[in-house]
């Protein structure tokens, strides 16, 4: 087996492992009474993206640097995701597009710097996997899913702003970035 095939397989396996983490969280970490239709749409988009990225990896030759950078991004996505799970495990967070505000604010772990570390971990995974394909075609689905995640995050923030947590959340927003971290801020 040549190094290109090994890198392709490593990218596919690591990507699937991280998607597996995300799938586990949908079942065991987030709370819902019934999976919202928009969450189902995200699942369908994700499956299509996985198929596209695997196809591109198996049918094209990618530079080693793109593979390595993409693999590092996938590892980073996994680490951020696990950190967000640990920080929010007691909060009983709702599913995406559930439309409900949380009972408490999570401000520990990656939430100290990012208001939406789960969405950021998803975006880092998809961007890393797209980078490994080294194809312009892979940019479009990442942009589409980024817009979906941004809409979800904005909706969650609007829900919190209309809740009893609004005042505390406004102060938190000044300390933590939306999808880009604010470093040097205190909790």
C-alpha positions in Angstrom: 0.0 0.0 0.0 1.5 3.4 -1.0 1.6 6.5 1.2 -1.2 8.2 -0.8 -3.6 5.3 -0.1 -2.6 5.2 3.6 -3.2 9.0 3.9 -6.6 8.6 2.2 -7.6 5.8 4.5 -6.4 7.7 7.6 -8.4 10.7 6.5 -11.5 8.6 5.9 -11.2 6.7 9.1 -10.5 9.7 11.3 -13.3 11.7 9.7 -15.7 8.8 10.3 -14.5 8.5 13.9 -15.2 12.2 14.6 -18.6 12.0 12.9 -19.2 9.0 15.1 -18.5 11.1 18.1 -21.0 13.7 16.8 -23.6 10.9 16.3 -23.1 9.6 19.8 -23.7 13.1 21.2 -27.0 13.3 19.3 -28.2 10.2 21.0 -26.7 10.5 24.5 -25.7 14.1 25.2 -28.3 16.4 23.7 -31.9 16.4 24.8 -34.9 16.3 22.6 -38.5 15.0 22.6 -38.4 14.5 18.9 -35.6 15.2 16.4 -36.5 18.5 14.8 -36.8 18.4 10.9 -33.9 20.9 10.5 -31.7 18.5 12.6 -32.7 15.7 10.2 -31.7 18.0 7.3 -28.3 18.5 8.9 -27.9 14.7 9.1 -28.8 14.3 5.4 -26.3 17.1 4.4 -23.6 15.4 6.6 -24.1 12.0 4.9 -23.9 13.6 1.5 -20.7 15.5 2.5 -19.2 12.2 3.8 -19.9 10.5 0.5 -18.5 13.4 -1.5 -15.3 13.6 0.5 -14.7 9.9 0.4 -15.3 9.9 -3.3 -12.9 12.8 -3.8 -10.3 11.2 -1.7 -10.5 7.8 -3.5 -10.5 9.3 -7.0 -7.9 12.0 -6.9 -4.4 12.5 -5.7 -3.9 15.0 -2.9 -0.8 16.7 -1.7 0.7 15.3 1.5 0.6 18.7 3.1 -3.2 18.9 2.5 -3.6 15.5 4.1 -1.5 16.3 7.1 -3.1 19.7 7.7 -6.6 18.2 7.2 -5.8 15.4 9.6 -4.6 17.9 12.2 -7.8 19.9 11.8 -9.9 16.7 12.3 -7.9 15.9 15.5 -8.5 19.5 16.7 -12.2 19.2 16.0 -12.4 16.0 18.0 -10.5 17.5 20.9 -12.7 20.6 20.9 -15.8 18.4 20.7 -14.8 16.2 23.7 -13.9 19.3 25.7 -17.3 20.8 24.9 -19.0 17.6 26.0 -17.1 17.6 29.3 -18.0 21.2 30.0 -21.7 20.8 29.2 -22.5 17.3 30.4 -24.6 18.6 33.4 -26.3 21.3 31.4 -28.7 19.1 29.4 -28.4 21.0 26.2 -31.2 20.9 23.6 -30.9 19.6 20.1 -30.1 22.0 17.3 -33.2 23.9 16.1 -35.1 22.8 19.2 -36.0 26.4 19.9 -35.7 26.1 23.6 -33.3 28.1 25.8 -31.1 26.2 28.3 -31.7 26.2 32.0 -28.2 27.3 32.7 -25.3 28.9 31.0 -22.2 26.9 30.3 -19.1 29.1 30.6 -16.4 26.5 31.4 -14.0 24.7 29.1 -14.1 25.9 25.5 -17.2 27.9 26.4 -14.9 30.3 28.1 -13.7 31.5 24.7 -16.5 30.4 22.3 -20.2 30.6 22.7 -20.7 27.7 20.2 -17.9 25.2 20.5 -20.0 22.3 19.2 -20.7 24.2 15.9 -17.1 25.2 15.7 -15.9 21.6 16.1 -18.3 20.5 13.3 -17.0 23.3 11.0 -13.3 22.4 11.8 -14.0 18.8 11.0 -15.8 19.5 7.7 -13.1 22.1 6.7 -10.3 19.6 7.6 -11.9 16.8 5.6 -12.5 19.2 2.7 -8.8 20.3 2.8 -7.7 16.6 2.6 -9.7 16.3 -0.6 -7.8 19.3 -2.0 -10.7 20.0 -4.3 -12.6 23.3 -4.9 -15.8 21.2 -5.2 -15.5 20.5 -1.4 -15.8 24.1 -0.5 -19.4 24.5 -1.5 -20.9 22.0 1.0 -18.7 23.4 3.8 -20.1 26.8 3.1 -23.7 25.5 3.0 -23.3 23.7 6.3 -21.5 26.8 7.8 -24.6 28.9 7.0 -26.9 26.2 8.6 -24.8 26.2 11.8 -24.7 30.0 11.9 -28.5 30.1 11.5 -28.8 27.6 14.3 -26.5 29.5 16.6 -28.2 32.8 16.0 -31.6 31.1 16.7 -30.2 29.7 20.0 -28.9 33.1 21.0 -32.3 34.8 20.2 -34.0 32.1 22.4 -31.6 32.8 25.3 -32.0 36.6 24.8 -35.7 36.1 25.4 -35.2 33.9 28.5 -34.5 34.6 32.2 -30.8 34.1 31.3 -30.8 37.2 29.0 -28.8 39.5 31.3 -26.1 36.9 32.2 -25.9 35.9 28.5 -25.4 39.5 27.4 -22.4 39.7 29.8 -21.1 36.4 28.6 -21.3 37.5 24.9 -18.9 40.3 25.7 -16.4 37.8 27.0 -16.7 34.9 24.5 -16.6 34.9 20.7 -19.4 33.6 18.5 -17.5 31.2 16.3 -14.0 32.7 16.8 -12.5 32.7 20.2 -11.9 35.7 22.4 -8.7 35.1 24.3 -7.6 37.1 27.3 -11.2 37.4 28.5 -12.0 36.5 32.0 -15.1 34.4 33.0 
